[in-house]
């Protein structure tokens, strides 16, 4: 996102609030809109990271557990 695009997004948020004659846009909606702009700029959606990085060391550890000696009380 360019600097100009960010400015336009923020102006749009401001204009929507100014022109909200029904009072439907509250502080929560404004914060959500600004947060969306921040996520767009950062290049993420703020959600869970679904990267392809795995914790193989944990997988190997659980895979090699010897359950034959497991006692259940």
Buried (B, 14 or more C-beta within 10 A) or exposed (E): EEEEEBEEBEEEBEEBBEEEEEEEBEEEBBEEBEEBBEEBBEEEEEEEEEEEEEEEEEEEEEEEEEEEEEEEE
